[in-house]
Amino acid sequence: MRELQARLALFSAIEGGHIFWSQEIAGNGAEYVYKKLNAGGYDSVKYGKTIERVRAANPKEIAASIANAGAKFIIPETEQWPEQLNELAAIPIGLVVKGDIEILKEPGLAIVGTRNPTPYGVRNAGDFAAGFVDREWTIISGGAYGIDSAAHKGALIAEGSTVAVLAAGIDVAYPAGNARLFAEIAENGALVSEVIPGSHAIPSRFLTRNRIIAGLAQATLVVEAAFRSGSLRTARDAAELMRPVMAIPGPITAPTSEGCHRLIGERAAEIVTSVADAVELISSL
């Protein structure tokens, strides 16, 4: 079995972000891991469900479902693969991409934040997105309501490119209200997914996709975030990669800015108050 076919089978059977399997595949190759799983070479009790899923996987059917969704499947061995993802602790087995694959290699700024922003946050997300687009950067976010959507829209309004990393299959509009936005992103950038088409979003996938947002971007900006927020996970993923992390301050009484203030207070993020600030910070590192 070839590497691509093996990765398709493993991609459908193993949940993204699994460090053990990522390291096994990176160290031995997907074909080796696939054959060893099929032959019962791994603990059948610990990895029983994974073995069952791999044995049931049909690479041709998986490839067809991706093609039918108007997308492509890329792996670390393909030319279009964004090499910055290879710095992650859990490198994706592969990615399903709809749109301009080449854009994944361009300089990108991740803009993340709460799903329930204030007008202040929405405005800042859009303004920072437009400002970086003017400097020929791609805007990367998660396609969710709130700050994510504001960032994507800011990039599109400025006639730039944006990338949405989804927690569901490439053909599943989640959230449903962003279906039209996703169509625009696919035309002016790219949609990215770490699960096979038809897969629904589950809580754990939002956390694992955050590392891809951080991994694709050269820097990460948190606009508004509650004290406990998935956006902080993205910021910490970026910090682990030794990439710039920035946060916009808000009113000290605003719950939607508590996460940003926490990052700034812990010195996990640099405070920025303008696009010029952010550009200067990134350029100085």
C-alpha positions as CSV (number, residue, x, y, z in Angstrom):
1,M,0.0,0.0,0.0
2,R,1.3,3.4,-0.9
3,E,1.9,6.2,1.6
4,L,-1.1,8.3,0.4
5,Q,-3.5,5.4,0.6
6,A,-2.2,4.5,4.1
7,R,-2.6,8.0,5.3
8,L,-6.2,8.2,3.9
9,A,-7.0,5.1,5.9
10,L,-5.3,6.3,9.1
11,F,-6.8,9.8,8.6
12,S,-10.3,8.3,8.7
13,A,-9.6,6.1,11.7
14,I,-7.5,8.2,14.1
15,E,-8.8,11.4,15.7
16,G,-6.6,14.5,15.0
17,G,-4.1,15.7,17.6
18,H,-3.2,12.2,18.9
19,I,0.5,12.6,19.8
20,F,1.3,8.9,20.0
21,W,0.0,8.1,16.5
22,S,1.4,11.3,15.1
23,Q,4.9,10.4,16.3
24,E,4.5,6.8,15.2
25,I,3.6,7.9,11.6
26,A,6.3,10.6,11.5
27,G,9.0,8.1,12.7
28,N,8.0,5.0,10.8
29,G,5.8,6.2,7.9
30,A,2.1,5.8,7.4
31,E,2.4,2.6,5.4
32,Y,4.4,0.9,8.2
33,V,1.8,1.9,10.8
34,Y,-1.1,0.9,8.7
35,K,0.3,-2.6,8.1
36,K,1.3,-3.0,11.7
37,L,-2.3,-2.0,12.8
38,N,-3.8,-4.5,10.4
39,A,-1.5,-7.2,11.5
40,G,-2.4,-6.7,15.2
41,G,1.1,-5.4,16.0
42,Y,-0.3,-2.9,18.5
43,D,-2.0,-3.5,21.8
44,S,-5.4,-4.9,20.8
45,V,-7.0,-3.9,24.1
46,K,-5.6,-0.3,24.3
47,Y,-6.0,0.4,20.5
48,G,-8.9,-2.0,19.7
49,K,-11.3,0.6,18.3
50,T,-8.5,2.1,16.2
51,I,-7.6,-1.3,14.8
52,E,-11.2,-2.0,13.9
53,R,-11.6,1.4,12.2
54,V,-8.4,1.0,10.2
55,R,-9.4,-2.5,9.0
56,A,-12.8,-1.2,7.9
57,A,-11.3,1.9,6.1
58,N,-11.5,2.0,2.3
59,P,-9.0,4.5,1.0
60,K,-10.6,4.7,-2.4
61,E,-14.0,5.6,-0.9
62,I,-12.4,8.2,1.4
63,A,-10.6,9.8,-1.5
64,A,-13.8,9.9,-3.6
65,S,-15.7,11.5,-0.7
66,I,-13.1,14.2,-0.5
67,A,-13.1,14.8,-4.3
68,N,-16.9,14.9,-4.3
69,A,-16.8,17.7,-1.7
70,G,-14.7,19.7,-4.1
71,A,-11.6,19.4,-1.9
72,K,-8.1,17.9,-2.0
73,F,-6.2,15.8,0.5
74,I,-2.7,16.8,1.2
75,I,-0.1,15.1,3.4
76,P,3.4,16.1,4.6
77,E,5.0,14.4,1.6
78,T,3.1,16.5,-1.0
79,E,4.5,19.7,-2.4
80,Q,1.6,21.9,-1.2
81,W,2.0,20.9,2.4
82,P,2.5,23.9,4.7
83,E,5.8,23.0,6.3
84,Q,5.2,25.2,9.4
85,L,2.8,22.5,10.6
86,N,5.8,20.1,11.0
87,E,6.7,22.0,14.1
88,L,3.6,20.8,15.9
89,A,3.9,18.0,18.6
90,A,1.1,16.2,16.8
91,I,1.5,16.8,13.1
92,P,-1.7,16.2,11.2
93,I,-1.9,12.8,9.3
94,G,-3.3,14.9,6.5
95,L,-5.6,17.8,5.7
96,V,-8.6,18.2,3.6
97,V,-8.5,21.6,1.8
98,K,-11.0,23.4,-0.3
99,G,-9.9,26.5,-2.1
100,D,-6.4,27.8,-2.7
101,I,-4.0,25.3,-1.2
102,E,-0.9,27.4,-2.0
103,I,-2.2,30.1,0.3
104,L,-1.4,27.9,3.3
105,K,2.3,28.6,2.8
106,E,1.8,32.4,2.8
107,P,2.5,34.6,5.8
108,G,-0.5,34.4,8.1
109,L,-1.9,36.0,11.2
110,A,-4.3,34.0,13.4
111,I,-7.1,36.1,14.9
112,V,-9.1,34.4,17.5
113,G,-11.5,35.2,20.3
114,T,-14.9,34.8,21.9
115,R,-18.1,33.7,20.2
116,N,-20.0,36.4,22.1
117,P,-18.0,39.6,21.4
118,T,-18.8,43.2,22.1
119,P,-19.0,45.7,19.3
120,Y,-15.5,46.8,20.4
121,G,-14.2,43.3,19.7
122,V,-16.0,42.9,16.4
123,R,-14.6,46.2,15.2
124,N,-11.0,45.4,16.3
125,A,-11.1,42.0,14.7
126,G,-12.2,43.4,11.4
127,D,-9.8,46.4,11.5
128,F,-6.8,44.2,12.4
129,A,-7.7,41.7,9.7
130,A,-8.0,44.5,7.1
131,G,-4.7,46.1,8.2
132,F,-2.8,42.8,7.8
133,V,-4.4,42.0,4.5
134,D,-3.2,45.4,3.3
135,R,0.3,44.2,4.1
136,E,-0.3,41.0,2.1
137,W,-0.9,38.7,5.0
138,T,-3.5,35.9,5.1
139,I,-6.0,35.9,8.0
140,I,-6.4,32.6,9.7
141,S,-9.2,31.7,12.1
142,G,-11.7,29.0,13.1
143,G,-14.9,29.9,11.2
144,A,-17.0,30.2,14.4
145,Y,-19.4,33.0,15.3
146,G,-18.1,36.1,16.9
147,I,-14.5,37.2,16.6
148,D,-13.6,34.4,14.1
149,S,-16.4,35.5,11.7
150,A,-15.4,39.2,12.2
151,A,-11.8,38.4,11.3
152,H,-12.8,36.4,8.2
153,K,-15.2,39.2,7.0
154,G,-12.6,41.9,7.7
155,A,-10.2,40.1,5.4
156,L,-12.8,39.6,2.7
157,I,-14.1,43.2,2.8
158,A,-10.5,44.3,2.4
159,E,-10.3,42.1,-0.7
160,G,-7.7,39.8,0.9
161,S,-7.4,36.1,1.6
162,T,-8.5,34.2,4.7
163,V,-8.3,30.6,5.9
164,A,-10.9,28.9,8.1
165,V,-9.8,25.8,10.0
166,L,-13.0,23.8,10.7
167,A,-13.9,21.4,13.5
168,A,-16.2,19.5,11.2
169,G,-16.0,18.0,7.8
170,I,-15.2,20.3,4.8
171,D,-18.8,19.8,3.6
172,V,-20.5,20.4,6.9
173,A,-21.5,24.0,7.5
174,Y,-20.9,24.4,11.2
175,P,-22.1,26.8,12.4
176,A,-24.9,26.6,9.9
177,G,-25.4,30.4,9.9
178,N,-21.9,30.7,8.4
179,A,-22.6,28.6,5.3
180,R,-22.4,31.7,3.0
181,L,-19.3,32.9,4.7
182,F,-17.6,29.5,4.1
183,A,-18.5,29.7,0.4
184,E,-16.8,33.1,0.2
185,I,-13.8,31.9,2.1
186,A,-13.4,28.9,-0.3
187,E,-13.4,31.3,-3.2
188,N,-11.0,33.8,-1.7
189,G,-8.8,31.6,0.4
190,A,-9.2,28.1,1.8
191,L,-11.3,25.9,4.1
192,V,-9.2,23.4,6.0
193,S,-10.4,20.3,7.9
194,E,-8.7,17.5,9.8
195,V,-11.6,15.1,9.5
196,I,-13.2,13.3,6.6
197,P,-16.2,14.9,4.8
198,G,-19.5,14.4,6.6
199,S,-17.9,14.4,10.1
200,H,-19.8,16.5,12.6
201,A,-18.2,18.9,15.1
202,I,-17.6,17.5,18.6
203,P,-16.1,19.4,21.6
204,S,-12.6,17.8,21.4
205,R,-12.2,18.8,17.7
206,F,-12.4,22.5,18.5
207,L,-9.4,22.1,20.8
208,T,-7.3,20.0,18.4
209,R,-8.1,22.3,15.4
210,N,-6.8,25.2,17.5
211,R,-3.3,23.9,17.2
212,I,-3.6,23.9,13.4
213,I,-4.7,27.5,13.5
214,A,-1.6,28.3,15.6
215,G,0.6,26.1,13.5
216,L,-0.4,27.7,10.2
217,A,0.1,31.2,11.4
218,Q,3.4,33.1,11.9
219,A,1.7,35.0,14.8
220,T,-1.5,34.9,16.8
221,L,-3.7,37.8,18.0
222,V,-6.4,37.3,20.7
223,V,-9.0,40.0,20.4
224,E,-11.5,39.3,23.1
225,A,-11.7,36.2,25.2
226,A,-13.2,35.1,28.5
227,F,-11.0,34.0,31.4
228,R,-11.5,30.4,30.4
229,S,-11.6,30.3,26.6
230,G,-10.6,28.0,23.8
231,S,-8.8,31.0,22.3
232,L,-6.3,30.9,25.1
233,R,-5.5,27.4,24.0
234,T,-4.7,28.7,20.6
235,A,-2.5,31.3,22.1
236,R,-0.6,28.8,24.2
237,D,-0.2,26.5,21.2
238,A,1.4,29.4,19.4
239,A,3.6,30.2,22.4
240,E,4.8,26.6,22.5
241,L,5.9,27.0,18.8
242,M,7.9,30.1,19.9
243,R,5.8,32.3,17.7
244,P,4.6,35.8,18.6
245,V,1.4,36.0,20.7
246,M,-0.5,39.3,21.0
247,A,-3.6,40.4,22.9
248,I,-5.8,43.5,22.7
249,P,-6.7,45.0,26.1
250,G,-10.3,45.9,26.9
251,P,-12.1,47.6,29.8
252,I,-11.0,46.2,33.1
253,T,-14.7,45.4,33.9
254,A,-15.4,43.5,30.7
255,P,-15.7,39.7,31.1
256,T,-14.9,39.4,27.4
257,S,-11.5,40.8,27.9
258,E,-10.5,38.8,31.0
259,G,-8.7,36.2,28.9
260,C,-6.7,38.9,27.1
261,H,-5.7,40.5,30.4
262,R,-4.8,37.1,31.8
263,L,-2.4,36.5,28.9
264,I,-0.9,39.9,29.2
265,G,-0.6,39.7,33.0
266,E,1.1,36.3,32.7
267,R,3.4,37.7,30.0
268,A,2.1,35.0,27.7
269,A,1.1,37.7,25.2
270,E,2.3,41.1,24.2
271,I,-0.1,44.0,24.5
272,V,-1.0,45.6,21.1
273,T,-3.3,48.6,20.5
274,S,-3.0,49.1,16.8
275,V,-2.1,47.3,13.6
276,A,1.2,49.3,13.5
277,D,2.0,48.0,17.0
278,A,1.4,44.4,15.9
279,V,3.4,44.7,12.7
280,E,6.3,46.3,14.6
281,L,6.3,43.6,17.2
282,I,6.3,40.8,14.7
283,S,9.0,42.5,12.7
284,S,11.2,42.9,15.7
285,L,11.2,39.1,16.5
